[in-house]
Every structure is written in C-alpha cells, then in structure tokens.
Amino acid sequence: MRYPVISMEKTGKRIREICERQGICAREIQEYMGFSAAQSVYDWFRGKNLPSVDNLYALSRLLKVTMETLVVASDQEEAWGVCEIAVLPRMDRHKIVVKYRELLWCPGVS
C-alpha cells in the first residue's frame, strides 16, 4: 500500500472547476476568507499551493461540498459526472437532481 499524496495540480483544477460551476470568483473567496489579496486563491487554482486545513474547511463550507470533494490524490483519476440518486420522492426528483447535478463527483464516472 502506497502512502497517499495530494496532487496540488489536480486539487487546484478541482477547486477552480467547482468555483466556476457555482459562479464564485477568486475575489469572492478572498473576501470570504479575509485575505488582503486574491493571489493565494489564484495560487490554489494553478496548483502552486494548497489551502491550509483551516482554509480548505472554510472553502468547503463556502462551496457547500465536503473537504474530500476538493482534494484529489496524485493517483486518483479525475471523473466528474452525475451519480445516480436512488429512492427519491417522485415530486422532488427533478428539483434535487438539477440542484446537485454539477456538484457531484463520482469516482469512476466519466
């Protein structure tokens, strides 16, 4: 078993993609985090640096995803797609799927 390593490049790409899908820009993250400049956020997007654990937690709360969703391991394939949502009430099915369609990450789904 290999020691798991976070890919800065893939994680940055994942964070950037989630932000783009939600219409959240680096400047908004800067303001939310209380940073004096957006450079740190751009560094995350480019995979130059990773957010600290505290910043990763805050970012996950802002984006309404888990911290694990934001982090990509170096040996992990990137696969975004729509997971099947089982046993949803018929009336709410469309509303829930539309709301979460772009936020779900499913291993092995392309």
C-alpha positions, -999 to 999 in steps of 0.1 A, spaced: 0 0 0 14 34 -10 13 65 11 -14 88 -2 -2 121 -16 -24 151 -26 -19 164 -61 -16 201 -59 -22 205 -96 -53 182 -97 -67 197 -65 -62 232 -78 -80 223 -110 -109 207 -90 -113 238 -68 -113 261 -98 -138 239 -117 -162 238 -87 -159 276 -83 -166 281 -120 -196 258 -119 -210 278 -89 -201 312 -103 -178 320 -75 -147 340 -84 -113 343 -67 -122 378 -54 -153 365 -36 -132 337 -20 -106 364 -10 -133 385 7 -149 354 24 -115 343 38 -105 378 48 -73 378 26 -57 411 17 -52 399 -19 -66 372 -42 -31 359 -51 -34 329 -26 -66 318 -43 -51 321 -78 -21 300 -65 -46 273 -54 -63 274 -88 -30 269 -105 -19 242 -82 11 262 -70 0 259 -33 -27 240 -14 -51 257 11 -43 252 47 -66 228 65 -85 257 80 -88 274 46 -98 241 30 -125 237 56 -138 273 51 -137 268 13 -157 236 16 -183 254 36 -185 283 11 -188 259 -18 -212 235 1 -191 204 -7 -170 182 16 -133 188 21 -127 154 5 -145 165 -27 -120 194 -31 -89 172 -26 -75 150 -54 -49 123 -47 -20 121 -71 -30 85 -81 -67 94 -83 -85 97 -117 -105 128 -122 -140 118 -131 -168 143 -128 -203 131 -136 -237 126 -122 -242 99 -96 -274 80 -96 -296 93 -68 -317 63 -56 -351 64 -40 -361 100 -43 -397 110 -40 -412 114 -75 -422 151 -69 -388 162 -57 -366 141 -80 -361 167 -108 -355 196 -83 -329 177 -64 -310 164 -94 -309 198 -111 -297 214 -79 -269 190 -73 -261 178 -108 -230 199 -112 -216 195 -77 -214 157 -75 -181 139 -80 -183 102 -86 -152 80 -87 -152 61 -120 -179 81 -137 -169 100 -168 
